[in-house]
Amino acid sequence: MSAVDKLKDLTAQMHLEPAEEALCSHGVRPERPAGMIHDAAMPGGKRIWLLKTLLTSACERNCYYCPFRAGRDYRRTTSSPDEMASTFNLLHQKRQVEGLFLSSGIAGGGVRTQDKLLDTAEILRTKFQFRGYLHLKIMPGAEKAQVFRAMQLADRVSVNLEALNTRRLQDLAPRKQFFDELLEPLKWIEDIRRTRSPESSWNKRWPSSVTQFVVGAVGESDVELLQTSEYLYHQLNLRRTYFSAFNPITDTPLENLPPTPPIREHRLYQASFLLRDYHFGMEELPFDTLGNLPHHTDPKLAWAQTYLKENPVEINQAELQELLRIPGIGVKGAKRIIKHRQRLKFSSVADLRRIGINPKRAEPFILLNGHRPKQQLSLW
């Protein structure tokens, strides 16, 4: 089997794992292999062609939801660190890819598997002098020294918690240990960032860290997911918590469960951004009696309809945190408003449009120079 054919096999199921800030909705350009190379947005907004792949699809763990679980009838493929680094470098030289997201099934234990991931990264950084984007997965059972080395080599590291606590994890991935194998490495990452100089890292900066939850397979509520996300954002400084809507895989213990509606995943992302970037607290999110977010409307709009409809925000006087509560106004838009109102007074929605803000969603919840915006009646 050629190196590229191996790569195709190894990336066949990687869509199950979110990569970066977003993947473009239209997929990949035709000249790049579909399912292997993704048009991904980096944390700073730059878009790159990202290869998402595994070192091996063999795995000794038996996670109930995973297509690579031990014992499942599935063709396994393994690439050595040299093969993976050389194949990626070839694609990079041909300008097919700009960055790499590298994960792996666990074969021979977490420590041995992590060593192979690190070997691949070291070959790329040293032998091939690769200076592009690299996201390395931290394996369950990896040691702190390995986490430190991964942080020296990568732009982003991730540890997938998958579930919220030991009880939920036992129902999803019974051979994983929530605290020792998963949560503890996330704490190590933050400890290293706080106590060690990044001068030894490849770009003199410590990488960002992220995690992922499988949503809807073991009965967790949105409250549980978001409480954990809030802790990870504020205590461990994670860049993002990813939510992966559960989809049943044939020949796995959870194959007969229904898939999680994609809208639930979408609402969780919206709510998690409110916690991370918009200064919302858990008590302000619109949960129902079962602890779940409404699917029919986004959580920021639901909050505004309750609290701002009768108490609109004066655009010309509001503090940053007040502006961030208004639907349709994001972090960049709120900062633009504060910057521009130093020399002008906003008196119409046209003034907002001139600074790049679409006021349509904000109009019911704002005042402009003491007055509500004039609502234009639809003719249809």
C-alpha positions as CSV (number, residue, x, y, z in Angstrom):
1,M,0.0,0.0,0.0
2,S,1.4,3.4,-1.0
3,A,1.9,6.2,1.6
4,V,-0.9,8.2,0.1
5,D,-3.3,5.2,0.1
6,K,-2.4,4.7,3.8
7,L,-3.2,8.3,4.4
8,K,-6.6,7.9,2.7
9,D,-7.4,4.9,4.9
10,L,-6.3,6.7,8.0
11,T,-8.4,9.8,7.3
12,A,-11.5,7.9,6.3
13,Q,-13.3,8.4,9.7
14,M,-11.6,11.6,10.9
15,H,-14.8,13.7,10.2
16,L,-15.9,12.4,13.6
17,E,-13.4,14.6,15.3
18,P,-13.7,18.5,15.0
19,A,-10.5,20.0,13.8
20,E,-10.1,23.7,14.4
21,E,-12.2,26.8,14.8
22,A,-14.4,25.8,11.9
23,L,-14.5,23.9,8.6
24,C,-16.0,25.7,5.6
25,S,-19.4,24.5,4.8
26,H,-18.6,23.8,1.1
27,G,-15.9,21.3,2.0
28,V,-12.6,21.2,0.0
29,R,-11.5,22.3,-3.4
30,P,-11.9,19.6,-6.0
31,E,-8.1,19.3,-6.6
32,R,-7.5,18.2,-3.0
33,P,-8.5,14.7,-1.8
34,A,-12.0,14.9,-0.2
35,G,-12.1,13.9,3.4
36,M,-8.4,14.3,3.8
37,I,-7.7,18.0,3.5
38,H,-10.0,20.6,5.0
39,D,-10.4,24.3,4.5
40,A,-10.0,25.3,8.2
41,A,-10.1,28.6,10.0
42,M,-7.3,29.1,12.5
43,P,-7.8,30.9,15.9
44,G,-6.7,34.2,14.4
45,G,-9.1,33.9,11.5
46,K,-6.6,32.9,8.8
47,R,-7.7,30.0,6.6
48,I,-5.4,27.1,5.8
49,W,-5.5,23.7,4.1
50,L,-5.4,21.3,7.0
51,L,-4.6,17.6,6.8
52,K,-6.5,15.7,9.5
53,T,-5.2,12.2,10.0
54,L,-4.2,9.3,12.3
55,L,-0.9,7.5,12.8
56,T,-2.9,4.3,13.3
57,S,-6.5,3.2,13.2
58,A,-5.7,0.2,15.4
59,C,-6.8,0.8,19.0
60,E,-6.8,-1.3,22.1
61,R,-9.5,0.7,23.8
62,N,-13.2,-0.2,23.5
63,C,-14.9,3.2,23.5
64,Y,-18.6,2.4,22.8
65,Y,-19.1,5.1,20.2
66,C,-15.9,4.8,18.2
67,P,-15.4,3.2,14.8
68,F,-11.9,2.3,15.7
69,R,-12.8,0.5,19.0
70,A,-11.1,-2.8,19.8
71,G,-12.8,-5.8,18.4
72,R,-14.8,-4.1,15.7
73,D,-14.5,-5.6,12.2
74,Y,-12.7,-2.7,10.5
75,R,-9.6,-2.6,8.3
76,R,-6.7,-1.2,10.3
77,T,-3.9,0.9,8.8
78,T,-0.7,2.1,10.5
79,S,1.9,4.6,9.4
80,S,5.3,5.0,11.0
81,P,6.5,8.4,12.1
82,D,8.9,8.6,9.2
83,E,6.2,7.6,6.7
84,M,3.7,10.2,8.0
85,A,6.2,13.0,8.2
86,S,7.6,12.3,4.7
87,T,4.1,12.0,3.2
88,F,3.0,15.3,4.8
89,N,6.2,17.0,3.7
90,L,5.6,15.9,0.1
91,L,2.0,17.2,0.2
92,H,3.3,20.4,1.8
93,Q,6.0,20.9,-0.9
94,K,3.3,20.4,-3.6
95,R,1.3,23.1,-1.8
96,Q,-1.6,20.7,-1.2
97,V,-1.5,21.2,2.6
98,E,-0.4,24.0,5.0
99,G,-1.0,22.4,8.4
100,L,-1.4,19.1,10.2
101,F,-3.9,17.8,12.8
102,L,-2.4,14.5,14.0
103,S,-4.1,12.0,16.3
104,S,-4.0,8.2,16.7
105,G,-5.6,5.1,18.0
106,I,-3.9,3.7,21.1
107,A,-1.6,0.8,20.3
108,G,0.8,-0.5,22.9
109,G,-0.3,2.0,25.5
110,G,-0.7,5.7,25.7
111,V,3.0,6.4,26.4
112,R,4.2,4.4,23.5
113,T,1.6,5.9,21.2
114,Q,2.4,9.5,22.4
115,D,6.1,8.8,21.6
116,K,5.2,8.0,18.0
117,L,3.2,11.2,17.7
118,L,6.1,13.2,19.2
119,D,8.6,11.4,16.8
120,T,6.5,12.5,13.8
121,A,6.4,16.1,15.0
122,E,10.1,16.2,15.7
123,I,10.9,14.9,12.2
124,L,8.7,17.6,10.7
125,R,10.2,20.4,12.8
126,T,13.9,19.3,12.6
127,K,14.5,17.2,9.5
128,F,12.0,19.0,7.2
129,Q,12.1,22.4,8.9
130,F,8.3,22.6,8.8
131,R,7.2,26.0,10.3
132,G,3.5,25.7,9.7
133,Y,0.6,24.9,11.9
134,L,0.7,21.6,13.9
135,H,-2.1,20.3,16.2
136,L,-1.0,17.3,18.3
137,K,-3.4,15.0,20.2
138,I,-2.4,14.1,23.8
139,M,-3.1,10.4,24.3
140,P,-4.8,9.0,27.4
141,G,-2.1,7.8,29.7
142,A,0.6,10.2,28.4
143,E,3.2,11.4,30.9
144,K,3.8,15.0,31.9
145,A,7.2,15.1,30.2
146,Q,5.5,14.0,26.9
147,V,2.9,16.7,27.3
148,F,5.7,19.3,27.8
149,R,7.5,18.1,24.6
150,A,4.2,18.2,22.7
151,M,3.8,21.8,23.8
152,Q,7.3,22.6,22.6
153,L,6.5,21.3,19.1
154,A,2.8,22.2,18.5
155,D,0.7,25.2,17.9
156,R,-2.3,23.5,19.5
157,V,-2.6,20.5,21.8
158,S,-5.8,18.7,22.7
159,V,-7.1,16.2,25.2
160,N,-10.5,14.8,24.5
161,L,-12.5,14.5,27.7
162,E,-15.4,12.9,25.7
163,A,-17.6,13.0,28.8
164,L,-18.2,15.2,31.8
165,N,-17.2,13.0,34.8
166,T,-16.2,9.5,35.7
167,R,-19.8,8.2,35.7
168,R,-20.6,9.5,32.3
169,L,-17.3,8.4,30.9
170,Q,-17.9,4.8,32.1
171,D,-21.1,4.7,30.0
172,L,-19.2,6.0,26.9
173,A,-15.6,4.8,27.2
174,P,-15.2,2.4,30.1
175,R,-11.4,1.8,29.8
176,K,-10.6,5.5,30.1
177,Q,-9.9,7.2,33.4
178,F,-11.5,10.6,33.6
179,F,-9.3,12.3,36.2
180,D,-5.9,10.6,35.8
181,E,-5.8,10.1,32.0
182,L,-7.8,13.0,30.7
183,L,-8.4,15.9,33.1
184,E,-5.0,15.8,34.7
185,P,-3.1,16.4,31.4
186,L,-5.3,19.5,30.8
187,K,-4.1,20.7,34.2
188,W,-0.5,20.0,33.3
189,I,-0.8,22.1,30.2
190,E,-2.0,25.1,32.1
191,D,0.6,24.5,34.8
192,I,3.4,24.4,32.2
193,R,2.0,27.6,30.6
194,R,2.1,29.4,34.0
195,T,5.4,28.1,35.3
196,R,7.7,27.4,32.4
197,S,9.2,29.8,29.9
198,P,8.1,29.2,26.2
199,E,11.6,30.0,25.0
200,S,12.3,26.4,24.3
201,S,9.2,25.9,22.1
202,W,9.6,26.0,18.4
203,N,8.0,29.4,18.0
204,K,8.7,30.9,21.5
205,R,5.0,30.6,22.3
206,W,3.0,28.0,24.2
207,P,0.3,26.4,22.2
208,S,-3.5,26.8,22.8
209,S,-5.4,23.9,24.3
210,V,-8.8,22.4,23.4
211,T,-11.0,19.5,24.3
212,Q,-14.1,17.7,22.8
213,F,-17.3,16.2,24.2
214,V,-19.5,13.6,22.6
215,V,-23.0,15.0,22.9
216,G,-26.2,13.0,23.4
217,A,-25.0,9.4,23.8
218,V,-25.1,9.0,27.6
219,G,-28.0,11.2,28.7
220,E,-26.0,14.3,29.8
221,S,-27.8,17.7,29.9
222,D,-26.7,20.9,28.4
223,V,-26.3,22.3,31.9
224,E,-23.7,19.6,32.6
225,L,-21.8,20.2,29.4
226,L,-21.7,24.0,29.8
227,Q,-20.8,23.9,33.5
228,T,-17.8,21.9,32.6
229,S,-17.0,24.1,29.7
230,E,-17.1,27.2,31.9
231,Y,-14.7,25.6,34.3
232,L,-12.3,24.7,31.5
233,Y,-12.4,28.2,30.0
234,H,-11.9,30.1,33.2
235,Q,-9.7,27.7,35.3
236,L,-7.6,25.9,32.7
237,N,-7.7,28.6,29.9
238,L,-8.9,26.3,27.1
239,R,-9.3,28.0,23.8
240,R,-12.4,26.1,23.0
241,T,-14.5,23.1,24.0
242,Y,-15.8,21.2,21.0
243,F,-19.1,19.5,20.9
244,S,-19.5,16.5,18.6
245,A,-23.1,15.4,18.1
246,F,-23.4,11.7,18.6
247,N,-24.0,9.6,15.5
248,P,-24.4,5.8,15.9
249,I,-21.8,3.6,14.2
250,T,-22.7,0.1,13.1
251,D,-21.2,-2.8,15.1
252,T,-20.6,-0.7,18.2
253,P,-22.5,-1.0,21.5
254,L,-24.4,2.3,20.9
255,E,-25.4,1.5,17.3
256,N,-29.1,1.4,18.2
257,L,-29.3,4.8,19.8
258,P,-30.8,7.7,17.9
259,P,-28.4,10.4,16.5
260,T,-28.2,13.7,18.3
261,P,-29.9,16.5,16.4
262,P,-27.2,18.9,14.9
263,I,-29.2,21.9,16.2
264,R,-28.3,20.8,19.8
265,E,-24.6,20.9,18.9
266,H,-25.1,24.3,17.3
267,R,-26.9,25.8,20.4
268,L,-24.2,24.4,22.7
269,Y,-21.5,26.2,20.6
270,Q,-23.5,29.5,20.8
271,A,-23.9,29.2,24.6
272,S,-20.3,28.2,25.2
273,F,-19.2,31.4,23.3
274,L,-21.4,33.5,25.5
275,L,-19.6,32.0,28.5
276,R,-16.2,32.4,27.0
277,D,-16.3,35.7,25.2
278,Y,-19.5,37.6,26.2
279,H,-19.3,37.6,30.0
280,F,-22.5,35.6,30.5
281,G,-22.9,33.4,33.6
282,M,-24.5,30.0,33.7
283,E,-27.5,31.4,35.6
284,E,-28.3,33.7,32.6
285,L,-28.6,31.0,30.0
286,P,-32.2,30.0,29.1
287,F,-32.3,26.3,30.2
288,D,-35.6,24.4,30.4
289,T,-36.7,22.3,33.3
290,L,-34.5,19.4,32.1
291,G,-31.4,21.5,31.9
292,N,-31.3,21.8,28.1
293,L,-31.2,24.9,25.8
294,P,-34.2,25.7,23.6
295,H,-33.7,24.6,20.0
296,H,-36.0,27.1,18.4
297,T,-33.9,30.2,19.2
298,D,-30.3,31.0,20.0
299,P,-29.5,31.6,23.7
300,K,-28.4,35.2,23.3
301,L,-31.6,36.2,21.6
302,A,-33.7,34.3,24.2
303,W,-31.9,36.3,26.9
304,A,-32.4,39.6,25.2
305,Q,-36.1,39.0,24.6
306,T,-36.5,38.5,28.3
307,Y,-34.3,41.3,29.6
308,L,-33.7,43.9,26.9
309,K,-37.1,44.1,25.1
310,E,-38.5,46.6,27.6
311,N,-35.0,47.9,28.7
312,P,-33.1,48.7,25.5
313,V,-29.4,49.5,25.6
314,E,-28.3,53.1,24.6
315,I,-25.6,52.5,22.0
316,N,-24.0,55.9,22.7
317,Q,-23.4,55.2,26.4
318,A,-23.2,51.4,27.0
319,E,-20.1,49.8,28.4
320,L,-18.4,47.0,26.4
321,Q,-20.1,44.3,28.5
322,E,-23.6,45.8,27.8
323,L,-23.0,46.0,24.1
324,L,-21.9,42.4,24.0
325,R,-25.3,41.4,25.4
326,I,-27.1,42.8,22.3
327,P,-28.0,40.3,19.6
328,G,-26.2,40.9,16.3
329,I,-23.2,42.7,18.0
330,G,-20.1,40.7,18.5
331,V,-16.8,41.4,20.2
332,K,-15.3,43.2,17.2
333,G,-18.5,45.2,16.6
334,A,-18.8,46.3,20.2
335,K,-15.2,47.6,20.1
336,R,-15.8,49.4,16.8
337,I,-18.8,51.1,18.4
338,I,-16.8,52.3,21.4
339,K,-14.0,53.5,19.1
340,H,-16.2,55.5,16.7
341,R,-18.5,57.1,19.2
342,Q,-15.5,59.0,20.6
343,R,-16.0,61.3,17.6
344,L,-19.6,60.8,16.5
345,K,-23.0,60.2,18.0
346,F,-25.0,57.3,16.7
347,S,-28.4,58.5,15.8
348,S,-29.6,56.0,13.1
349,V,-29.1,52.4,12.0
350,A,-27.3,53.9,9.0
351,D,-24.6,55.1,11.3
352,L,-24.1,51.5,12.5
353,R,-24.0,50.2,9.0
354,R,-21.3,52.7,8.1
355,I,-18.9,51.0,10.6
356,G,-19.7,47.5,9.4
357,I,-22.5,46.4,11.8
358,N,-25.7,44.9,10.4
359,P,-28.3,46.3,12.8
360,K,-31.2,44.0,11.9
361,R,-31.0,41.7,14.9
362,A,-30.0,44.5,17.3
363,E,-32.8,47.0,16.4
364,P,-35.5,45.7,18.9
365,F,-33.0,46.0,21.8
366,I,-31.3,49.3,21.4
367,L,-31.7,53.0,21.7
368,L,-29.9,55.5,19.3
369,N,-29.5,58.9,20.9
370,G,-32.4,58.2,23.2
371,H,-34.8,56.8,20.6
372,R,-35.7,53.4,19.4
373,P,-34.7,52.8,15.7
374,K,-37.5,53.4,13.3
375,Q,-38.8,50.0,12.1
376,Q,-39.4,49.8,8.4
377,L,-42.6,47.9,7.6
378,S,-42.3,45.0,5.2
379,L,-44.4,45.3,2.1
380,W,-44.8,41.5,1.7
